[in-house]
Amino acid sequence: MDRLRVVEQRITSAAERSGRPRAGITLVAVSKKFSAERIEEAYSAGIRAFGENYVQEFAEKRPQLNNLTGARFHFIGHLQTNKARQCCRLFDVIQTVDSVRLLEKLEQVAKQENITVEVLLEMKLSGEESKTGAAPEEIPELLAAGKECEHVRVQGLMTMPPWSEDSEQSRPYFRRLASLARQYRLPQLSMGMSNDFEAAIEEGATIIRVGTALFGPRPKPQPAAGLAPT
């Protein structure tokens, strides 16, 4: 994949600028809306972590991916409690835990399934109504609930700043998340996407979520049979 080579160059350069090893940064390829075949191609190119936004969409692709030894799958979309069981079965990491209720539900189903699930706490650091996530002042309550869990492990924080073509607009949000992670001694920081992951790495990201830069534009939905496209 030519795109992967370019992304790797960008990651390496950003890591060097911040005095960090490339090995300390996990590239999560955001494969939502792409087929299982495209995921297999990315795996063959060397990618080992994939991110999906929709439980049901990935459930349909997952059976075709059982041969991807060592691949890890991250859930990065908004998670409703009624999808918790299916999500725990499908994903190795859930990056979008934003309430004690959801954390407790994940613990309940993970215990019943006899599995261990890694989670990140999603933080809402902007005033955008469309964004989900917990407020920073909720972190102590979430961590306290996490300590009571035997099957769910809270590993770190995740955020999504307001989208901008200028990566510098994202930097204050990345800096704030890194500060919170240091304050609460959390090792993992998931932040940065195709347009701004260099700034995220410079501010301490350990996980970046990259879709378009790796796969290109996402496929457009096909119109229903008998309907002309608009």
Residue pairs with C-beta under 8 A, 6 or more apart in sequence:
1 41
1 42
1 45
1 214
3 213
3 214
3 215
3 216
4 42
4 45
4 46
4 47
4 214
6 213
7 27
7 210
7 213
7 214
8 27
10 197
10 198
10 213
11 22
11 25
11 27
11 197
11 198
11 201
11 208
12 22
13 198
14 197
14 198
14 199
14 201
14 202
15 21
15 22
15 24
15 25
15 201
17 202
18 201
18 202
18 204
20 201
24 206
25 201
25 205
25 206
25 207
25 208
26 49
26 206
26 207
26 208
27 47
27 49
27 208
27 210
28 49
28 50
28 51
28 74
28 76
28 190
28 207
28 208
28 209
28 210
29 39
29 42
29 47
29 49
29 50
29 51
29 210
29 211
29 214
29 215
30 50
30 51
30 52
30 53
30 76
30 193
30 209
30 210
30 211
30 214
30 215
31 38
31 39
31 42
31 50
31 51
31 52
31 211
31 215
32 51
32 52
32 53
32 54
32 57
32 77
32 211
32 218
33 57
33 218
33 219
34 215
34 218
34 219
35 61
36 61
36 64
36 65
37 64
38 215
39 50
39 61
39 65
39 68
40 64
40 65
40 68
42 50
42 214
42 215
43 68
43 71
47 214
48 70
48 71
48 72
49 71
49 72
49 73
49 74
50 71
50 72
50 73
50 74
51 73
51 74
51 75
51 76
51 95
51 209
51 211
52 58
52 73
52 74
52 75
52 76
52 77
52 91
53 75
53 76
53 77
54 77
55 75
55 77
55 79
55 83
55 86
55 87
55 90
58 73
58 75
58 90
58 91
59 86
59 90
62 73
62 90
65 71
72 92
72 93
73 90
73 91
73 92
73 93
74 91
74 92
74 93
74 94
74 95
74 207
74 209
75 87
75 90
75 91
75 93
75 94
75 95
75 96
76 95
76 96
76 158
76 190
76 209
77 96
78 96
78 132
79 87
79 94
79 96
79 97
79 102
81 101
81 102
81 105
84 102
84 105
84 106
84 108
84 109
85 109
85 112
85 113
87 94
87 106
88 94
88 106
88 109
88 110
88 113
88 115
88 117
89 113
89 115
91 117
92 117
92 118
93 117
93 118
93 119
93 120
93 155
94 106
94 117
94 118
94 119
94 120
95 119
95 120
95 122
95 158
95 190
95 207
96 120
96 122
96 132
96 133
96 158
97 103
97 106
97 119
97 120
97 121
97 122
97 142
97 154
98 121
98 122
98 124
98 132
98 133
98 134
99 134
99 142
100 141
100 142
100 145
103 119
103 142
103 145
103 146
103 149
103 152
103 154
104 145
104 149
106 117
106 119
106 149
106 152
107 148
107 149
107 150
107 151
107 152
110 116
110 117
110 151
110 152
111 150
111 151
114 151
115 151
116 151
116 152
116 153
117 151
117 152
117 153
118 153
118 155
119 146
119 152
119 153
119 154
119 155
120 154
120 155
120 156
120 157
120 158
120 188
120 190
121 134
121 139
121 142
121 154
121 156
121 157
121 158
122 132
122 133
122 134
122 157
122 158
122 159
122 160
123 133
123 134
123 135
123 136
123 139
123 157
123 158
123 159
123 177
123 180
124 131
124 132
124 133
124 134
124 135
124 159
125 133
125 136
125 159
125 161
125 173
125 176
125 177
126 161
126 162
126 173
128 162
131 160
131 162
133 159
133 160
134 142
136 176
136 180
139 180
139 184
140 184
142 154
143 154
143 184
146 152
146 153
146 154
154 186
155 186
155 187
155 188
156 181
156 186
156 187
156 188
156 189
156 190
156 206
156 207
157 177
157 180
157 181
157 186
157 188
157 189
157 190
158 177
158 189
158 190
158 191
158 207
159 173
159 174
159 177
159 190
159 191
160 191
160 193
161 169
161 170
161 173
161 174
161 191
161 196
162 169
162 170
162 173
163 195
164 170
164 195
164 196
165 195
167 195
167 196
167 198
167 199
168 199
170 192
170 195
170 196
170 199
170 200
171 196
171 199
171 202
171 203
173 191
174 191
174 192
174 196
174 199
174 200
174 203
174 204
174 205
175 203
177 189
177 191
177 203
178 189
178 203
178 204
180 186
181 187
181 188
181 189
181 204
187 206
188 206
188 207
189 204
189 205
189 206
189 207
190 205
190 206
190 207
190 208
190 209
191 200
191 203
191 205
191 207
191 208
192 198
192 199
192 200
192 201
192 205
192 208
192 209
192 210
193 208
193 209
193 210
193 211
194 210
194 211
194 212
194 213
194 214
197 205
197 208
197 209
197 210
200 208
201 208
211 218
212 218
223 229
223 230
